Amino acid sequence: MPTYDFPEDLRDAQLALHQTRAAYEQYAATLPWSAEPMPGWDSERQLYTSFRSGKADSPGYSAEQTAEVARYQAELLRLSTQVATHPYWATLDSGVVAARMALKPAHETAGAEAA
């Protein structure tokens, strides 16, 4: 497997993208199931099982929750654009996809080498 000499700002942007995505997913798990107020529902019992799916009423997102989701989404867009359009990718003659895949865990190997 080839090794790549990623610029530090590219590695930092990729790490920030990972961290922001993880924080957003953790935050989103605390939100109501619907951004807009929606009534809940219960399904009929399914054939060959006693399982019944359903959801409680969703109050929708508060103004603060909506703003926080928008902030996360804007930051994720900014970071992913920064990574995807970094000038480093233009320096590669071929194997850009392999290099991009190698960048994703690059922060893990850099941390292991520093230890």
N, C-alpha and C positions, 0 to 999 in steps of 0.2 A: 504494500500500500504506500503510495507516495506521501511525502510529508510536505507541508506548505508553510511558508513563512508569512503568516497573516499579519497585517499591520495591527498595532495595539488598539487603535481607535475602532477598527473593524471587530476585533475580538470583544472589546468593551461594549460596542453597540449590540452585538449578538447576545452577550450575557445580560445586558439590560432588557433586551427583548424577551429572553427566557424568564427573567424575574418578574417583569411586568405582566406577562401572560399568566404566570402562576398566581400572582396577586389578584389579577382580574378574575380568574376562575374561582379562587377562594372567596372573593367578594360576591361573585354572581351566585354562588351556592347558598348564600344567605338571603337572597332576594325572593319575593313572591314568584310563583310560577308564570305569571303573566305581567307584562309591563303595564297593561291597561286593566282596569277593573273588569273582572269576568266572573260569571256565576260558575260554581262548581258543578260536578256531575258524577253520577254513579252509573256504571254499566250493568248490564244483565249478567247473571252467572254464565260463565262460559261452559261449553260442552265438555264433559269428562273432567271437570275440575270444580272446586267450590270457590275459586278465585274470582273476585269482583274488583275491577279497576275503578278508580275514581279520583277526583281531586276536590279539595275544599274550595270555597270561594276565594278568589284572589282579590285583595284590595288594590292591586296595581302598585306601581312604584311611586314613592313620594318624590317631590321636586328635588330633594337632596340626592336620592338614589338615582334619578334620571341624570342629574348633573355628573355624578360620580361615574356612571356607566359611560357617558359621553367623554369624560376626561380620560378614562382608561382606553376607550376605543381610539381617541385622537392620538394618544401616546403610542399605542400599538401600531397605528398607521405610520406615524413619524419614524419610529424605530425600524419597522420592516422596510420602509422606503430607504432609510439610511443604509441598511445592510444590503438591500438588493441593488442599489445604484452606486455602491462604493466604487471608486476608481480602480481598486485592486482587481476587480473582475476583468477589466479590459486588458490587464497585463498578461493574462493567461491565453496561450494559443489554443489549447484544447483542454478538455476535462473540467470544464466549469462546474458541471453538475456534481462531479466527484469532489471537487474542492469545496463546493457549497455544503455538501453533506459532511465533509470533514470539519468544517467550521462549527457546526452545531454543537459537538461535544468538545471543542477546542479548549474551553475554559476548564474542563475537568482534567485534561492532560497537562495543562499549564500549571494548575494547582498541585498536581501530583509531583511534577518535576521540581517545584519550589519547596516542597516539604522534605 
